[in-house]
Amino acid sequence: MQDTSLARFEIGADDIKRVVRLFYAAVRQDPTLGPVFAAHVTDWPEHEEKIAAFWRNAILREKCYSGNPMRVHVSRPDVKAEHFPIWLGLFHKTLNKELSPLQVQQWGALADRIGEGFRTGIVAMRQPKDAPPKLF
C-alpha cells in the first residue's frame, strides 16, 4: 500500500495516471488545444507519464518530477494565456467524470492555482520590459 502521509489530499497514483490519460485524450480532440499540443508532443505516453509525475509531486509529494513547466510554456509562442481557461475547463470536466466531489474540489482548486500561475506568468514574461504590468 502506498504511503500517503505526506499527500495533500486523498488521491492515489492510479487516480492521477487515469485522470491525466483521459484528460490528454480530450485535449487531442479539442479544436483549440489539440493543434498546440500536437506541435510539441511527439510521444503521448511519455508526455502523460511526465505530467502524471508532476501531479504526483504536487499532490503526493513524491519528489518524482524535475522540470520547469513555466519556462517550457513561456518558450512556446503558440501557447497563449487564453488557452489556460480552456485547459482548466477540460481538466475540471475530466475530474468530475472520474473522481468523488471532494477529490474534484481539492484537485480542481490546486489545478486552478497552477493554471492561473501559468497564465499570469506567460502574460508577465512576454510583455516588453518597459511596459506597465497587466493586472488581469
Secondary structure as the mmCIF struct_conf table of DSSP 4:
data_model
#
loop_
_struct_conf.conf_type_id
_struct_conf.id
_struct_conf.beg_label_comp_id
_struct_conf.beg_label_asym_id
_struct_conf.beg_label_seq_id
_struct_conf.end_label_comp_id
_struct_conf.end_label_asym_id
_struct_conf.end_label_seq_id
TURN_TY1_P TURN_TY1_P1 SER A 5 LEU A 6
BEND BEND1 ARG A 8 GLU A 10
HELX_RH_AL_P HELX_RH_AL_P1 ALA A 13 GLN A 29
TURN_TY1_P TURN_TY1_P2 PRO A 31 THR A 32
HELX_RH_AL_P HELX_RH_AL_P2 LEU A 33 HIS A 40
BEND BEND2 THR A 42 THR A 42
HELX_RH_AL_P HELX_RH_AL_P3 TRP A 44 TRP A 55
HELX_RH_PI_P HELX_RH_PI_P1 ARG A 56 LEU A 60
HELX_RH_AL_P HELX_RH_AL_P4 PRO A 69 VAL A 74
TURN_TY1_P TURN_TY1_P3 SER A 75 SER A 75
TURN_TY1_P TURN_TY1_P4 PRO A 77 ASP A 78
TURN_TY1_P TURN_TY1_P5 ALA A 81 GLU A 82
HELX_RH_AL_P HELX_RH_AL_P5 HIS A 83 GLU A 98
BEND BEND3 LEU A 99 LEU A 99
HELX_RH_AL_P HELX_RH_AL_P6 PRO A 101 ARG A 126
BEND BEND4 GLN A 127 GLN A 127
TURN_TY1_P TURN_TY1_P6 LYS A 129 ASP A 130
BEND BEND5 ALA A 131 ALA A 131
HELX_LH_PP_P HELX_LH_PP_P1 PRO A 132 LYS A 134
#
